[in-house]
C-alpha cells in the first residue's frame, strides 16, 4: 500500500470547502429527513460524491463505502467515509460537524483523517506512525483522576428508541466527573480525546463510518478504544475512548 498523506489532505480540505459552500448558504440548502430524527442535506450528498470521485481517481485499487451512497465493489480494501458527521448540527448552523475519511485494508484501519472546516482543524493518523493535528503531533491528556475529568458522549441511540438509551449511564458518569459535553459529532469527540481536550468519550449505536477514522487517531495518540466492558477493538455499537489512564476508573460506571 502506498498513499500520500499530502494528497489526501488536499482532497479532504477541498471536500471541506465544498461543505462550507453549503454551510454558508443554508437558507438555500436542501435539508431532508431520511428517517425519524435522522437528517440528510444536499451538502452530505455533494461532499460524498466529491470524495468518491477524487479518492477513486487517485486510488482506483480501493473500494468505497459512504454513508449516503453505500458500498462499491472491493470492500476488502476500502475508503470509509462520513461526508458530514453531525448533520443536525450542520443544518442548525452550528460549528460542531466534521468530515471523516478512513482507509481499511482487510479489516485493519491503516489511515484516518477528520477535518473540521468551521475551525480549520485537520486531524490524521497512520497506523504505527502517530497522530497529528494541523501537522503537529497530538497526544491524549495526562489526567489520572476521573473526578477532575472532562467527558463527552452522544445519544445516537435515542434515534432508535432503545431501552438502553444512555441516559442512566450519563447520569452516573456526570456525578463522578467535573465537566460533561455533548458536541454532536462522534468523529470530533474522538479527535478531542486524541488532542487531550476531552479525557473520555463514549457512545452507542453508531456505525463504522462514524468512528473508523477517529478510532485510529485516538489509538495513535496514545489512547484506548474498547467496548463498555473493556474489550479492545472497533465496536461501533459500543465505543469507549479514553486517555488510557482513566480506563479502569470509568469502566465500573459503564
N, C-alpha and C positions, 0 to 999 in steps of 0.2 A: 504494500500500500504506500502510495506517495501522494500527499496532499500538501498544498501550500497554505500556511496559516494567513499569509498576507492576502492571497487571492480570496480566501474565504471571508476574511474580514471586510474586504472591499465589497463583496457580493452582499453580505449581511447588512452592512451600513447602507448600501444602496436600497435594500429592501426597507430599511428604516425610513429612508427618505420617501419612499412610496407610501408607507403608513402615515407619515406626518402630513403628506399632501391631503389625505382624507381627514386626519385628525384636526387639521387647521381649517377644515371646511365641513364641519359636522352637520350643519343645517342642510347641506345638500348631499349627505352621505346616507345611502340606504341602510336601514337597520331593521332586521327581522328576528323573529324567534324561530329556531329550528326545533325546539322542544320547550316545555314549560320551564321557565327560569334559565333558559339557555339561549344566548343571543349569538347572532352572526351578522357581520356588517359587510358592506362592499369592500372594505379595506382588508378584512380577513381573506377574502377570495383573491383580491388583486395581489396581495403580498405573497400568498401561497403560489399563485401562478408565476409570479416573478421568480421566486426561489426555485421552483420546479424547473423552469426553463433554464435559468442560469447554472444551477448545480448539475443538471443533466447534460448540458452542453459542455461544461468544464470537465465532468467526471462521468462519462457515459457508462462506465462499468458498474455504477451503483444504482440500485433501485431507489424508490421514493415512497415515503409514507407521510402524507399530510393530513392534518385533522379534517380539512374540508373536502379534499379530493380523494382520499383513501389511498390504496396501495397499488403500485405498479408491479411489473414482473421483478424478479430477482430480489426477493425480500431477505435473502441470506446476507447480502451486503447492501445497506440502505441508509439513506438520509431519513431522519425522523424529525418532522417539522411541525411546530405550532406557530402559525403565522402571527397571531396576536394572542398571547396568553394574558387574560384579563380583559376580555372583550367588553364585559359590562362596564368596567372602569373606563375603557376607551370610549364607549358610547355615551358616558356621562361626562366626558371632557376632563376626567381625572388623569393624573400623571402615571398611575401605577399599572402599566402594561408593558409587555416586552415581546421580543421575537426570539424564539428558541429553535436552535438547529443542532442536531447530534448526528454523528456517523456511527452506525453499529455494524460490526463485522462478525457474523456468525454468533450473535447473541452478546457480543462484547462491545461496550461503548468505548470508542477509541478517541473521539473528538467531541467536544461540546462547546457551543457558544450561545450566549444570551446577550441581546442588545436592548438597552432601554433608551429609545430615541429621544424621549422628552428631556432627559438629563444627559444624554450623550455618554452613557456608561456602557462599555463593551467588556464583557467577561468571556474568557475562554479557557479551555484546558485541553491538554493532550495526555493520553494515558501514560503514566510513569514519567512524565516530564514536567508536571507542575500546572499551576493555575495562575492566571493573570487578570488584572483589572486595568484597562487602559494602558496596557503594555508593561505594567509593573507587577511583580509577584504579589499575590494575595494569600493571606493565611487566616484561619479561623481564630476566634478570640482565645484569650488565656484564662477566661473566667472559670473558677473552680467551685463556686458556691451558687447553687441553684436559687437560693434566696435573693441573690443580687442580680439575677439573670434577666435578660430581655428575651422573651419568647414570641413566636409568631405562629399562627395557624390559619386555617381556612375552613369553609363549610360547603365544599362541593357536594358533600353527602346530603345536604338539605334538598338539593335538586331532585334526588331520588326518593325522598320521603322515607328514608330508612329509619328503623327504630334506634339503631346506634347512630345518632346524629351529631356526635362530637360535643354536644352542649354540656353534658355532665363531666366529660373529660376536661373541657376547657375550664369549668368552674373549679375543679380540683387543682389544676395547674396554676390558675390565676391566683389562687390563695397562697401559693407557695413561691411565687416569683414577684419580682419588682415591677417589671414592665411587660405589657401584653399588646401585641399588634395584630391587625388583620388587614393586609395590604391588597389582596385580591388577585395576585399573580403568584402561583406556586413557583414559577421559574425565578421571579425576582426574590421571593423568600429564600430560596436555596442560595442565590448569589449573596444575599445579606449574611447568611451563615458563613459562607466561604470568605467573606470580607470582614467578618468579626463585628458587623453591625447588629447582628442577632445571634444569640447563643444557641437557641434550639428552635427548630421548626418541625411541626407535624401536620399531617392532613391525611384524609382517607377518601376512597372512591375517586381517585384521579386516573388518568390514562398515561400510557408510556410517553406520549408526545408532550405531556405537561412537565415531565420530570427528567427525561433522559439526559439532556444536556446539563441540567443543574446537579444531578447526582454525581457526574464525573467531576464537575467543578468543585463541589464540596469535598469529595474524596482527595482530589489532587491538592486542595488547600489544607489538608490535614484533618478533616472531619470524618465523621462516621455516618453511614446510611444503613438503617435497619428497619425492620417492621416493629410493631408495638411490643413485641416480645424479645427484641434484641437480636433476631436472626438477621444476618447480613445479606445484602443483595439489593436488587431493584424491585421494590414492591409498590407499584402504583396504587394498589388498593389500600395499602397502609405504608406510609413513609414517615420515618423519624430521622431528622438530620440534626446532629449535634456537633459541638466542638471537640468531641471525644471525652474531655474531662468530665462532662456532665451526664454522660450516658447512664451510668449506674444510678444516679440520683433521680433522673426523670422516668426511668422505666417503671418503678413501682406505681407511678401516678397515671400510667397509660391504660 
